[in-house]
Amino acid sequence: MSSLSRNECVEAKGFLGGIWVLWNDDTIAVEVISKNMQVVNAVVKGSDGVEWILSAVCASPNEALRNQL
């Protein structure tokens, strides 16, 4: 198993937020198209050429806590 060679991260602010997206360039290509404290959006292209959108989200299931992010 090879190690993950690339990453994109949004740093946490205290105990709020913080997202890491990790991937291996040998198997997929990732282009981050936007990011903020709550989400990282990227276009992912697999070795088969198929592209798809990835949205990595950091949010509390508690609505009151989501407003703090």
C-alpha positions as CSV (number, residue, x, y, z in Angstrom):
1,M,0.0,0.0,0.0
2,S,1.5,3.4,-1.0
3,S,1.3,6.5,1.1
4,L,-0.9,9.4,0.2
5,S,1.1,11.9,-1.7
6,R,-1.1,15.0,-1.8
7,N,-3.4,16.9,0.6
8,E,-5.4,20.1,0.9
9,C,-6.4,21.3,4.3
10,V,-8.5,24.0,6.0
11,E,-7.1,24.7,9.4
12,A,-9.4,24.5,12.4
13,K,-10.2,27.6,14.5
14,G,-10.1,26.3,18.0
15,F,-12.5,23.4,18.1
16,L,-14.4,24.6,15.0
17,G,-13.8,23.5,11.5
18,G,-10.8,21.8,10.1
19,I,-11.0,19.6,6.9
20,W,-8.3,17.4,5.4
21,V,-8.6,16.0,1.9
22,L,-5.9,13.4,1.1
23,W,-5.2,11.6,-2.1
24,N,-2.5,9.7,-4.1
25,D,-1.5,11.3,-7.4
26,D,-0.7,7.9,-8.8
27,T,-4.4,6.9,-8.9
28,I,-6.4,10.2,-9.2
29,A,-6.1,13.8,-10.1
30,V,-7.7,16.4,-7.8
31,E,-8.2,20.1,-8.6
32,V,-9.5,22.1,-5.6
33,I,-12.0,24.6,-7.0
34,S,-13.0,26.3,-3.7
35,K,-12.6,26.1,0.0
36,N,-13.6,27.9,3.2
37,M,-13.9,27.0,6.8
38,Q,-16.8,24.6,6.2
39,V,-16.2,23.0,2.8
40,V,-13.6,21.9,0.3
41,N,-14.9,21.5,-3.3
42,A,-12.8,19.7,-5.8
43,V,-13.0,18.0,-9.3
44,V,-11.7,14.5,-9.1
45,K,-10.5,12.6,-12.1
46,G,-10.0,8.9,-11.8
47,S,-7.5,6.8,-13.8
48,D,-10.4,5.7,-16.0
49,G,-10.9,9.4,-17.1
50,V,-14.2,9.8,-15.3
51,E,-14.6,13.2,-13.5
52,W,-16.8,13.9,-10.5
53,I,-17.3,16.6,-7.9
54,L,-16.1,16.0,-4.3
55,S,-17.5,18.2,-1.5
56,A,-15.9,17.6,1.9
57,V,-18.1,19.3,4.6
58,C,-17.5,20.1,8.2
59,A,-20.8,20.9,10.0
60,S,-22.5,19.9,13.2
61,P,-25.8,18.0,13.0
62,N,-26.9,20.4,15.7
63,E,-28.4,23.5,14.0
64,A,-27.4,25.9,16.8
65,L,-23.8,24.7,16.6
66,R,-23.7,25.0,12.8
67,N,-24.4,28.7,13.2
68,Q,-21.1,29.0,15.0
69,L,-19.0,27.7,12.1
